[in-house]
């Protein structure tokens, strides 16, 4: 990973770190779907607890 590049060029690594999370296409599809599933499950639980 790019963490090992810190000693070589801190500026380059910082830019990479900032840019990387902003690119959803870099995230594997299963990971995206898993996150969505967890979010919806959590929202469902919240709604249920509010309605009771």
N, CA, C and O atoms as a printed pandas DataFrame, in Angstrom:
     atom_number atom_name residue_name chain_id  residue_number  x_coord  y_coord  z_coord
0              1         N          UNK        A               1    0.801   -1.204    0.000
1              2        CA          UNK        A               1    0.000    0.000    0.000
2              3         C          UNK        A               1    0.838    1.260    0.000
3              4         O          UNK        A               1    2.067    1.199    0.007
4              5         N          UNK        A               2    0.177    2.391   -0.008
5              6        CA          UNK        A               2    0.888    3.662   -0.108
6              7         C          UNK        A               2    1.359    4.162    1.253
7              8         O          UNK        A               2    2.029    5.191    1.335
8              9         N          UNK        A               3    1.014    3.442    2.322
9             10        CA          UNK        A               3    1.496    3.835    3.646
10            11         C          UNK        A               3    3.011    3.721    3.718
11            12         O          UNK        A               3    3.658    4.480    4.438
12            13         N          UNK        A               4    3.584    2.769    2.968
13            14        CA          UNK        A               4    5.028    2.550    2.990
14            15         C          UNK        A               4    5.768    3.691    2.301
15            16         O          UNK        A               4    6.980    3.830    2.464
16            17         N          UNK        A               5    5.044    4.516    1.526
17            18        CA          UNK        A               5    5.690    5.598    0.782
18            19         C          UNK        A               5    5.884    6.851    1.628
19            20         O          UNK        A               5    6.462    7.829    1.156
20            21         N          UNK        A               6    5.411    6.834    2.864
21            22        CA          UNK        A               6    5.477    8.033    3.711
22            23         C          UNK        A               6    6.903    8.558    3.802
23            24         O          UNK        A               6    7.131    9.762    3.692
24            25         N          UNK        A               7    7.869    7.656    4.004
25            26        CA          UNK        A               7    9.254    8.096    4.171
26            27         C          UNK        A               7    9.811    8.680    2.873
27            28         O          UNK        A               7   10.652    9.578    2.909
28            29         N          UNK        A               8    9.351    8.177    1.731
29            30        CA          UNK        A               8    9.879    8.631    0.442
30            31         C          UNK        A               8    9.399   10.051    0.130
31            32         O          UNK        A               8   10.213   10.930   -0.154
32            33         N          UNK        A               9    8.081   10.280    0.182
33            34        CA          UNK        A               9    7.537   11.592   -0.176
34            35         C          UNK        A               9    6.208   11.818    0.548
35            36         O          UNK        A               9    5.154   11.423    0.050
36            37         N          UNK        A              10    6.258   12.449    1.716
37            38        CA          UNK        A              10    5.039   12.659    2.513
38            39         C          UNK        A              10    3.947   13.396    1.751
39            40         O          UNK        A              10    2.768   13.070    1.891
40            41         N          UNK        A              11    4.326   14.389    0.943
41            42        CA          UNK        A              11    3.319   15.158    0.207
42            43         C          UNK        A              11    2.545   14.261   -0.749
43            44         O          UNK        A              11    1.319   14.339   -0.837
44            45         N          UNK        A              12    3.275   13.408   -1.465
45            46        CA          UNK        A              12    2.627   12.526   -2.434
46            47         C          UNK        A              12    1.623   11.611   -1.729
47            48         O          UNK        A              12    0.504   11.416   -2.204
48            49         N          UNK        A              13    2.037   11.057   -0.599
49            50        CA          UNK        A              13    1.173   10.143    0.143
50            51         C          UNK        A              13   -0.074   10.866    0.638
51            52         O          UNK        A              13   -1.175   10.317    0.592
52            53         N          UNK        A              14    0.099   12.096    1.109
53            54        CA          UNK        A              14   -1.043   12.844    1.629
54            55         C          UNK        A              14   -2.071   13.046    0.522
55            56         O          UNK        A              14   -3.267   12.851    0.742
56            57         N          UNK        A              15   -1.616   13.432   -0.663
57            58        CA          UNK        A              15   -2.534   13.637   -1.791
58            59         C          UNK        A              15   -3.260   12.339   -2.108
59            60         O          UNK        A              15   -4.477   12.329   -2.295
60            61         N          UNK        A              16   -2.498   11.232   -2.169
61            62        CA          UNK        A              16   -3.110    9.935   -2.471
62            63         C          UNK        A              16   -4.184    9.600   -1.446
63            64         O          UNK        A              16   -5.263    9.129   -1.805
64            65         N          UNK        A              17   -3.893    9.840   -0.181
65            66        CA          UNK        A              17   -4.841    9.516    0.889
66            67         C          UNK        A              17   -6.128   10.317    0.732
67            68         O          UNK        A              17   -7.224    9.792    0.932
68            69         N          UNK        A              18   -5.990   11.591    0.372
69            70        CA          UNK        A              18   -7.169   12.449    0.249
70            71         C          UNK        A              18   -8.001   12.036   -0.958
71            72         O          UNK        A              18   -9.229   12.004   -0.892
72            73         N          UNK        A              19   -7.325   11.721   -2.062
73            74        CA          UNK        A              19   -8.035   11.408   -3.306
74            75         C          UNK        A              19   -8.683   10.028   -3.248
75            76         O          UNK        A              19   -9.792    9.842   -3.749
76            77         N          UNK        A              20   -8.003    9.066   -2.645
77            78        CA          UNK        A              20   -8.457    7.674   -2.708
78            79         C          UNK        A              20   -9.884    7.450   -2.214
79            80         O          UNK        A              20  -10.682    6.868   -2.949
80            81         N          UNK        A              21  -10.246    7.884   -1.001
81            82        CA          UNK        A              21  -11.595    7.590   -0.508
82            83         C          UNK        A              21  -12.687    8.249   -1.346
83            84         O          UNK        A              21  -13.846    7.840   -1.278
84            85         N          UNK        A              22  -12.333    9.259   -2.132
85            86        CA          UNK        A              22  -13.327    9.988   -2.913
86            87         C          UNK        A              22  -13.651    9.289   -4.227
87            88         O          UNK        A              22  -14.415    9.821   -5.033
88            89         N          UNK        A              23  -13.079    8.095   -4.459
89            90        CA          UNK        A              23  -13.313    7.397   -5.723
90            91         C          UNK        A              23  -14.063    6.094   -5.470
91            92         O          UNK        A              23  -13.435    5.059   -5.249
92            93         N          UNK        A              24  -15.390    6.124   -5.499
93            94        CA          UNK        A              24  -16.194    4.914   -5.231
94            95         C          UNK        A              24  -15.899    3.788   -6.209
95            96         O          UNK        A              24  -16.020    2.619   -5.844
96            97         N          UNK        A              25  -15.511    4.109   -7.448
97            98        CA          UNK        A              25  -15.268    3.053   -8.438
98            99         C          UNK        A              25  -14.076    2.197   -8.047
99           100         O          UNK        A              25  -13.900    1.103   -8.585
100          101         N          UNK        A              26  -13.247    2.679   -7.112
101          102        CA          UNK        A              26  -12.100    1.892   -6.654
102          103         C          UNK        A              26  -12.530    0.830   -5.644
103          104         O          UNK        A              26  -11.807   -0.137   -5.405
104          105         N          UNK        A              27  -13.718    1.017   -5.051
105          106        CA          UNK        A              27  -14.199    0.065   -4.050
106          107         C          UNK        A              27  -14.847   -1.121   -4.762
107          108         O          UNK        A              27  -15.679   -0.926   -5.649
108          109         N          UNK        A              28  -14.479   -2.339   -4.389
109          110        CA          UNK        A              28  -15.094   -3.531   -5.003
110          111         C          UNK        A              28  -16.599   -3.533   -4.795
111          112         O          UNK        A              28  -17.084   -3.098   -3.751
112          113         N          UNK        A              29  -17.342   -4.022   -5.787
113          114        CA          UNK        A              29  -18.803   -4.025   -5.732
114          115         C          UNK        A              29  -19.348   -4.688   -4.460
115          116         O          UNK        A              29  -20.221   -4.114   -3.809
116          117         N          UNK        A              30  -18.859   -5.880   -4.086
117          118        CA          UNK        A              30  -19.393   -6.530   -2.878
118          119         C          UNK        A              30  -19.279   -5.638   -1.647
119          120         O          UNK        A              30  -20.174   -5.630   -0.802
120          121         N          UNK        A              31  -18.189   -4.891   -1.543
121          122        CA          UNK        A              31  -18.002   -4.015   -0.391
122          123         C          UNK        A              31  -19.082   -2.941   -0.382
123          124         O          UNK        A              31  -19.679   -2.668    0.660
124          125         N          UNK        A              32  -19.339   -2.325   -1.546
125          126        CA          UNK        A              32  -20.361   -1.286   -1.628
126          127         C          UNK        A              32  -21.722   -1.847   -1.233
127          128         O          UNK        A              32  -22.450   -1.236   -0.452
128          129         N          UNK        A              33  -22.064   -3.021   -1.781
129          130        CA          UNK        A              33  -23.363   -3.619   -1.483
130          131         C          UNK        A              33  -23.466   -3.970   -0.003
131          132         O          UNK        A              33  -24.518   -3.793    0.611
132          133         N          UNK        A              34  -22.370   -4.468    0.566
133          134        CA          UNK        A              34  -22.372   -4.814    1.980
134          135         C          UNK        A              34  -22.646   -3.593    2.837
135          136         O          UNK        A              34  -23.416   -3.663    3.795
136          137         N          UNK        A              35  -22.022   -2.478    2.499
137          138        CA          UNK        A              35  -22.228   -1.243    3.262
138          139         C          UNK        A              35  -23.679   -0.809    3.154
139          140         O          UNK        A              35  -24.290   -0.429    4.153
140          141         N          UNK        A              36  -24.242   -0.862    1.938
141          142        CA          UNK        A              36  -25.632   -0.467    1.739
142          143         C          UNK        A              36  -26.555   -1.354    2.568
143          144         O          UNK        A              36  -27.491   -0.867    3.202
144          145         N          UNK        A              37  -26.282   -2.669    2.559
145          146        CA          UNK        A              37  -27.109   -3.605    3.327
146          147         C          UNK        A              37  -27.102   -3.240    4.802
147          148         O          UNK        A              37  -28.159   -3.145    5.427
148          149         N          UNK        A              38  -25.919   -3.036    5.359
149          150        CA          UNK        A              38  -25.795   -2.702    6.777
150          151         C          UNK        A              38  -26.554   -1.416    7.077
151          152         O          UNK        A              38  -27.247   -1.318    8.090
152          153         N          UNK        A              39  -26.422   -0.425    6.188
153          154        CA          UNK        A              39  -27.094    0.858    6.404
154          155         C          UNK        A              39  -28.603    0.670    6.447
155          156         O          UNK        A              39  -29.273    1.187    7.341
156          157         N          UNK        A              40  -29.143   -0.075    5.472
157          158        CA          UNK        A              40  -30.591   -0.269    5.423
158          159         C          UNK        A              40  -31.074   -1.067    6.636
159          160         O          UNK        A              40  -32.124   -0.767    7.205
160          161         N          UNK        A              41  -30.303   -2.083    7.027
161          162        CA          UNK        A              41  -30.690   -2.866    8.205
162          163         C          UNK        A              41  -30.735   -1.968    9.437
163          164         O          UNK        A              41  -31.664   -2.047   10.241
164          165         N          UNK        A              42  -29.730   -1.120    9.577
165          166        CA          UNK        A              42  -29.668   -0.222   10.731
166          167         C          UNK        A              42  -30.844    0.747   10.706
167          168         O          UNK        A              42  -31.483    0.976   11.732
168          169         N          UNK        A              43  -31.131    1.318    9.538
169          170        CA          UNK        A              43  -32.256    2.245    9.418
170          171         C          UNK        A              43  -33.554    1.540    9.779
171          172         O          UNK        A              43  -34.391    2.097   10.489
172          173         N          UNK        A              44  -33.723    0.305    9.289
173          174        CA          UNK        A              44  -34.924   -0.462    9.596
174          175         C          UNK        A              44  -35.082   -0.649   11.091
175          176         O          UNK        A              44  -36.174   -0.475   11.632
176          177         N          UNK        A              45  -33.991   -1.003   11.764
177          178        CA          UNK        A              45  -34.036   -1.190   13.218
178          179         C          UNK        A              45  -34.419    0.114   13.910
179          180         O          UNK        A              45  -35.212    0.113   14.851
180          181         N          UNK        A              46  -33.856    1.222   13.443
181          182        CA          UNK        A              46  -34.147    2.517   14.051
182          183         C          UNK        A              46  -35.624    2.842   13.902
183          184         O          UNK        A              46  -36.272    3.253   14.865
184          185         N          UNK        A              47  -36.161    2.661   12.700
185          186        CA          UNK        A              47  -37.572    2.961   12.452
186          187         C          UNK        A              47  -38.455    2.111   13.358
187          188         O          UNK        A              47  -39.413    2.613   13.945
188          189         N          UNK        A              48  -38.132    0.816   13.472
189          190        CA          UNK        A              48  -38.930   -0.081   14.314
190          191         C          UNK        A              48  -38.917    0.390   15.769
191          192         O          UNK        A              48  -39.958    0.426   16.424
192          193         N          UNK        A              49  -37.740    0.747   16.265
193          194        CA          UNK        A              49  -37.641    1.144   17.672
194          195         C          UNK        A              49  -38.387    2.454   17.910
195          196         O          UNK        A              49  -38.902    2.678   19.005
196          197         N          UNK        A              50  -38.451    3.319   16.904
197          198        CA          UNK        A              50  -39.175    4.589   17.053
198          199         C          UNK        A              50  -40.681    4.328   17.069
199          200         O          UNK        A              50  -41.414    4.951   17.837
200          201         N          UNK        A              51  -41.142    3.400   16.213
201          202        CA          UNK        A              51  -42.579    3.130   16.095
202          203         C          UNK        A              51  -43.136    2.454   17.340
203          204         O          UNK        A              51  -44.310    2.637   17.665
204          205         N          UNK        A              52  -42.318    1.677   18.041
205          206        CA          UNK        A              52  -42.818    0.931   19.208
206          207         C          UNK        A              52  -43.187    1.851   20.364
207          208         O          UNK        A              52  -43.622    1.378   21.414
